[in-house]
Amino acid sequence: MRWLGRLFEAGVYVTGITVSLVVLVMFYYVAREARYAFGDTFAWGFRLALLPADSSDDMSPGSAPYTTLVTVNAEGSDGLDEHEEIVPAPSVSSVEGEMMLTTAATLVSDITDIRADRLYRDEWRALKTTQQGDQFLVLGYATPRYQQKTMVLAWEPDSGFDPTLSPYRLVLRLVRAPHGVDVQPFDIDLKRQPSGRITLPAWVARTDAERSNGYVFEIQATPHRSAFWATLRGIFSTEWAPTLMYPRYGVLPLLIATTLMSVLAMLFATPLAVATALYLSEIAQPRLREWLKPALELIASVPSVVLGYFGLMFVAPSLQNWLGQALGMESGRNLLTTSVMLAVLAIPIVASVTEDVLKTVPESLRESAMALGLTRGEMLWKVLLPAARSGIMAAVLIGAARVYGETMIVWILSGGTASMPSLSSLQDVSRVLVGSTRGVPDTIAIEMGNVAFESVHYGHLFLLGVFLFAATVLVNLTALYIGRKQVWRV
């Protein structure tokens, strides 16, 4: 029979090695796919407009009727798309009303190639790698109806673009002034001054042919930092908006939301789970315990999607009726409801493990406490719980790891809005609790089916998986370490 024992021992080792290899292979695959997050192309864009000298400071290029957008993004893969090709720069005679100033994209990067008959409102170009630069030339001029002596050049980032996250050095400069106009050249760092205004002497183009003789401004992008560091900086920003023209992949809102939901869920679940475990282990009659323990484990096996829809149809409306007016709850799908249902998910797990932990406490500790005259409640509070403290902490961490990676409940109940929570005041905390949110697991589930294979967005979703995988493994290892520590000694 010794060979049978050795065979069994070998089987245990093989199983352990196999499980470890499976975990490592899974992590390797997720990490390998995450490499696509560190793509070598970045979108950027600015708007330029000429404004009257007496325009208010609140007036921006985006609100001017004749403004020029120069941009490098995924939609510019074919140069000008259909929308921009049918919008040429306005003719001199067509610029009417109060705004008698305009800018125009030249579609060239060499000043000697500018042609007055090939001017457009905007210019879109294909994405470039971080090793390549790019430059746009933009014309600016006034029409004969403009009577003021000066005009204002205003610029700002295109909506959704954050220059600080760009790997390029972005510069706005005056390349050429009209003949006979005395103006100081300027060279502006668009990262330090992403929006602003400069006053220039007015110059009038009296015919369409004269437009090419006006002011020539240049926006230039030159490589400044590697794609890796630019991506890393973007990852730890505070906005997750991957579908914008200028995508943002800040994971902090998702990580913080997942952590808040998990912590709040465990605050709800831990007292109830420990109380349940104490009842099963120390108070319930043996026959009753034989029924309650399997029932508790059966609850733990309920699919999370069932709990999610139970929360959607019952818990969310109930919380909205009870707390909606007091907390300003607009919808039952929020962080608070999600945390409550995650607590329901965690209670059976924590209670079952805690009950097993309490059984390992030697009976001699209970007998000694009772012999010293302690009541049952004092024995539970002052002796049993401290003796099992490390095991209970491990049980709570195991429950937290299960909650942290939960997808369906969060997907159904969180509301689906990725926003950076603010906890600076009690009012902000209240808004966060009853506000729509989104975590890491449900973001992966929601967006993975709608991304291009091996795209930057695809890579960032796998990068979220790496964060989630690492967090759950870390929590489980911590639980294993704490669970091995013995507080009591015999």
N, C-alpha and C positions, 0 to 999 in steps of 0.2 A: 504493500500500500504506500510505501515511501515514494514510488514513482508517481503515484496519483497526486500526492501532496506537492511534489516538485512541479508537476504539470500545472496544477492549480496556481502555484506561486508564479510560474512563468506566464500563465494567462493574465494574472493581475498586472505584472510588469508590462506585458505587451499592450494591454488595454490602456494603462496609464500613459505609455509612450504614444500610442495611437491618438488618444484624446489630445495630448499636448501638441502633437504634430498637426492635427486638424485645426486647433486654435491658431497655431503659428501660420499655417497656410491661409486661413481665413484673413488674418491680420495682414499678411503679405499681399494678398489679392486686393484688399481694400486700399492699402497704402499705395500699391502699384497703380491702381486706377486714379488715385488722388493726384498723381503727377500731372494730369492734364489741367489741374487748376493753375499750374504755373505756366500758363501760356505766354507766348512771346509777343503778343499784340495787345495794344491798349488804345481805346477810343478817346478822342478829345474834341472839343469844339468851343468856339467863341462867336459871339455876336458883336458886330460893329455897326454904329449908326452915327450920322451927323445930325445934330440938334441945333435949334436956334439959340443964339447967345442968351436970350432972355428966358429960356426954358427953365422950369423948376428943377431943383436937385432930385426930386422924386421921380422924374421922368427917366426911364431906362431904355436901353436899346431894344429890349423886347417889346416895349409899348409903342415904339416909333413905327409909322406906317411903311417906311422904306428903310429896312435894316438888312444887313447881310450876314448870313450864317456861313462860317467856314468850319468844316468838320471832317474828321477821319473816324469812320465807324463801319460796322458790318454791313449796313445798308448802302454804303458807297462802293461796293465791290465792282460795280460796272461804271464807275465815274458818276456822272449825273444820272439820277434815276428819272423815270418818266415825269414825275411831278415837277422837278426842277427844270427839266429841259424845256417845258412849255411856259416857263416864267422868265423871260429875258429881263434884263435891267430896264427900268422904265425910260422912255425917251424924255428928252428935255421938256417937250411940250406937254407931256402927260403928268408931270409932277406938279399937282395943283394944291390949292388949299393952303393951310398954315404951314405945312411941312414942305418947303421948297428946297430941301436938301436930300441928297441920296448917296448911297454907296453901291458899289457893284463889284462882283467877283470877276476876275480876269481869266480864270481857268488856266493860267500859265504861272510859272515860277521865275521866268526871266523877264525883266522889265523891257527888254528890247522886243519881246514877242507880243506885247499888249496891242490889241486891235479894238477900235471903237465899235466895230460891228459885231463883236463877239464878247458881249458882256452879259452876265446873268445875275439874278438876284442872289443866289447862293452857290456854294461849291461844296460838293460831297466827294470824298476820296476814300479809297480802300484802306483797310487797316495796314499799318506798317509794323515791322518788328522793332524791338527796343534798340537795335543796332542801327536803324535807319532813321534819318531825320525827315522833315517835311517843311515846306514853306508855302504860304499863300500870299498873293498880292491882291490888294483891294483898292479900288479907286474911290475917291470922294470929291464931290463938287456940288455947287449950288446952281440954281436956275436963275434966269433973268429977273424973276419976280422977287427974289430975295434981296432985301434992301439993307440989311444990317452989315456992319463992317467986320464982324467976327462971327464965327460959328464954333460949335463944340463937337469934338470927337469923343464919343462915349463907347465903352466896351464893357462886356460882362461875360462870364462863362455861360454856355448854353445850358438850358434847364436840365438838371440832373448831373451835370459834370462838376467834379470837385478837382481843381488843379493840384491840390496838395497830394493827391493819390496818384498822380501821373508820373511815369518814369522819365518824362522829358523835361528839359529846361525850356520853358515857353516864354517867348519874348515878342513884344509889340514895338515896332520901330517905324519911324518915318523914313522911307527910302528916297522919295523925291518930292519936292515942293513945286508948285506951278511956277512957270517962268515969271520973274518979276515980283514974286512974293517972298518977303523976308521973314523967315520963321526959324526958330532954333530946332535942330534935330533932337529927337528923344529916343530913348531905348529903355523900355519898361519891362521889368521882370513880372510876368503875369501870375507867378506863384505867390509872390509877396504882395502884389497889388492886382488881384484877379478882376476887379472892376474899378472903373474910374472915369474921369473926364479931363480933357485937355482943350484949352481954348486956342483956336487957330484963326489967322486972317481969312476972311471969306474970299473964295475964288469962284467965279461964275463961268459955267460952260454955256455958251449961247446957242450952240448947235450940237447935234449928236456926235458929229465928228470931233468936236473939241473935248469931248468927255475924257478921251485918253490922255489929255494934257494936264489933267487935274492932279490932286494929291495922290500919291501912291504909298499905301501903308503895307507893311509886311508883318505877318504873324509866323514866327519860325519855331519849330520844335526840333531840338537837338538831344541826342541821347545823354542822359544824366545819371541814371541808376539802372541796375540790372533788373530783369523781369522778376527774378526770384524775390528780391527785396521789395520791389514795388507791390508784388502780389501779397507778400507777407504783411506789409503795412495795410493793404486793403482788407485783409482777412480780419485784422483786429480793429477795424473801424466799427462804427455804431449803426450801420444801416445795411439791411439785407434787401436788395432790390435787383435781382438778376435779370429781369426782363426789360429794364430801361434801355434807352439808346446807349447810355453810358452805364453799364452794369456796375452794381456795387455788391460786394460779397462779404460784408462785415458779419462775422458769426457771433459777436458779443451779444446782440439782442436774443438770439436763439439759445445760446448757452445759459445766459442769465435767466431767461424764462423757464427753461427746463429745470434749472437748479431751484428756482423759486417754487415751482410746482411740486418738485420732489420734497423739498424741505417742509413746505406747508402740509403736504400729504402725510409726511412722517410725524409731524407735530399732532395731527389729528389721529393718526393710526396708532402711535406708540402707546399712549395710556390705555386705550381700549384693548389693544392686543395683549399687553402685559396683564391687565386685569382679567382678561379671558383666560390667559395661561395660568394665572394664579388660581382661578376658580377651578379649572380642570385638574390642576395638579394637587391642590391642597384642600379644596372644599367640597367639590362634587362627589357624590357617592360613586363607588366603582361601577355599578350598573349604568348609572346615568353617564358616566365618563365614557363608557364603551359605545354609547350612542352619539355623544356630542363630538368626540374627537374625529370619527369618520365624517360626520356632517361638516365639521370645520374644514377638513381636507377636501371634501367634495365642493365646498364653496370656493376653495382656492383653485379648483379646476374649471370654474366657469369661464368660458371664452371672454376675453376682454372686450370684444365687439358687442357682446350681450350687455356687459356692464356699461359700455358707452351709450348704447341706445336706451338703456334704463335711465341713465343720467339725463339724456336728452329729453325723454318723454315725461319723466317724473321729478327728478331732483332739480333740474334747471327751472321748470315752471314754479316749483315750490319755493326755491330760494328767491326767485324774482318776486313772488307774492309776499314773502316774509320780509325780505331785506331790500327789495328794489327801490322803494321810495326813500328809505333811510340812507342808503349808500349811493343812490343815483344809478342804479343798475339798469342799463338800457336793454340788455339781452341776457338770457340765462347762460349763454355760451361765453364763458369767461374763465379767468384763471382760478377763481374761487370754486366754481362748479367742478372744474377739471381736477383740482386738488382733492375735493371731497370724494370723487369717484376713484381717484388713485389711492386714496386712503382705504376705501372699501376693498380695492384690489390687494393692498398690502396687509390688511389686518389678519386674514387667515394664515398668510405666510409667516409673519412675525409671531403670531400667537402659537402656531404649531411648533416652530423652532424653539421658542421660549419655553414652552411646556416640556419639550425634550430636555432642555438645559436644566430646568428646575428639578427634573427627576434625577439628574446626576449629582445634585447636592447631597452629601451623606446624611442619612437619617439621624446620625448622632448629633448633628448641629440642631436639628429640630427638637430632639429630646432634651438636649442641654438647655436650650432656651426655655422650654416649658418647665424644666426642673428648677430654673432660677425664678420662676413665678411670672414670666412674661405671658401676656394674653396672646391669643392666636394672631390678632392684628399686629401687636408689637413684634411677634416672632417673624411674621411675614415682612414687615417694614424694616426692622432693625437687624435681622439676621439673614433671612432667606434671600431677599433681594440684593443686599450687599455681597453675599457669597456667590450669587449667580451673575453679578454685574457684568463681567467680561463676556459671558455667554449671551446675556440679553443685548449688550451693545453689538455683538456680532450678528444677532438675529435682526436687529434694527437695520444694520448696514446691508444685510442680505435683502431685506425688504426694500431698502432704498435703491439698491442696484436694480431690482426688478422694476421699480417705479420709474427710475431714470430712463430706462430704455423702452418704456411702454409707448406704443404707437397709436393703436386704434382709439383708445379713450381720449387721448390728446387731440387726435385728428377730428373726432366727432364733436368735442366739447370746447376746445380752446378758442374758437372763433376765427382762427387762421390769419391774424394780423401780426406781422413781424415788426415790432416796434421796441425801441430802447426804453425799458422801464425806469421811472424816476422815483426814488425813495427818500427824497430830501425833506419831506414833511408828511404829517399824518394825512393831509388831504391827497397828496400824491400817492401814498400807500393805498388809500381807499380807491383811488382811480385805477391803480394797477390791479387790485384784487377783483374789481368788477369790470375790468376792461378786456377787450379781445386781445389775445396773445397767440404766440406760436412757438413751439419748441423745436429741438433738433430732430427727433424721430419723425414727427408728422411732416416736417419740411421735406425730408428725404422721400417719404411716401407720396406726398402731393406732387412734387416736381420731377421725380425721376422718370416718370412716363412721358414727359413732355420736353425732354432735352435732346439735343443732337448728340449722337454717340461720339465720345471722345472730345467733346467741346469743353471750353473753360467752365461753363456752368455744370456740366457733367462731372468734371474733376472736383469742383467745389462741393458737390453733394457727397462724393466719396470722401472728401476731406472731412466733412461733417461726420461721416461714418467712422473715420479714424478717431476723432475727438470722442464720439460716443463710445466706441469700443474701448478706448484707453480709460475713459472715466469709469465705466462699469467694471473693467478688470481691476482697476486701482481700488475701487470700493470693495470688491469681493476679496482681494488680497488683504486689505486692511481688516475685513471681517474675519478672515482666516487667522491672521496674526493675533487679533484680540481674543478670538475664541480659544486659542491655545493657552492663553494666560490663565492661571488659577489664582483667584483672590483668596480662597479659603485654604487652610492647611489642616490636616488631621494628625 
